């Protein structure tokens, strides 16, 4: 599952994250034309993407590596930890829990 966020309003929550990025309230994340999120700090920019999917009771963000490249443990940890950190700082009233798996799961693309 990569990162899973418990919320009953998955689509609205996803729209709120994108709106916060668009307004500049969140400056360390961006999303691309596919809707995938990437960290914008120079050291981590485009080193991976988190692809959202709305499901019953929550949002799941699967990690994707750059085409033809893998995702290191460091990148995996940074993207998961910092994304959850951003959610806690900006959206703590809009979800119950957020969790990350220690290892890749179905839907993650972490190997070259």
N, C-alpha and C positions, 0 to 999 in steps of 0.2 A: 504494500500500500504506500510505501514511501512516507508521505505525510498524510494523515487523516484528521479532519476537523469535524467534530460533531456539531451539527447545526441543522435545524429543521427548515432553514431558508437558504439552501445551498446556492441557488441561482442569484438571489438577491445579495447574498454575502459576497459571492464572486464579483458581482457588479460593483459592490462597495469598495472592494480592494482595487479594482481597475480605476474607479472614480478618484480614489485617494492618490493613486499614481498620477493620473491625468492632471489633477489639481496641484501637484507638487507637494502635497502633504507627506507623501512617501517618496523619498528621493533615492533610496538605495535599491529599488527594484524597478524593473520595466517589464513590459510584455510585448510580444511580437505579433505579427499578423495572424499567426496560428493560435494566439491566446496564451502561449507558454510564457512563464515568468523566468527572468534571469536576474542575477545580482549585478548591480551596476558599478560597484566599487572596482577600480582599475585592476586590482589584483585578481578579482573573481569574475569579472565581466565575461559573459558568454562562455564560461567554462562548463556550464550545464544549464539545463532548463527544467522547470517544474511544470508539467502538463496537468491542468485541472480537469476533473470530471465530476459531475454532479450525480450523486446517487441518493438512494433513500436514506435519510438521516444524516447526510454529511457530504463533505467535499473530500476528494482524494487528489493528491498531487504526486504524480509519478515522475521520477527523475529521468532525464534523457541526456546523454553525453553528446558532445559535438560529433557530427557525422565522421565516421571512421576512427574515432578516438574513444577511449574508455573514460570512466569516471573514477578517480582515485578515492581512497578512503577519506583523505583530507577534504576534497571537493564535496563528496557525499555528506560528510559531517557539517561542513560550513553551510551548504545550501539548506539542509534540513534544519539545523539549529538557528540560523539567521532568519529563515522564513517564519518559523514558529515564534521567534523573538519579535518580529515585525507584527505578527498577528496579536500577540499579547500586548504590545505597546499601543496599537491603534484600534484594535477590535475586541478588547476583552469582554465587552458587554454583549457581543453578538454570537458567541459560541460557548459550548460547555467545556470541551477538552480538545487538545491537539496532541497528537502523538506521532512519533517517527519510528520506523522499524530500524533495527541495527543492521540488517542486511537487505539487499535488493529483493523485491518480490515480483510477482507477475505484473507486467505493465511497465516495469522499470527497464531502461535500456542503458546499461552501464559498462558493457564490454565492447571492445573494438571488433 
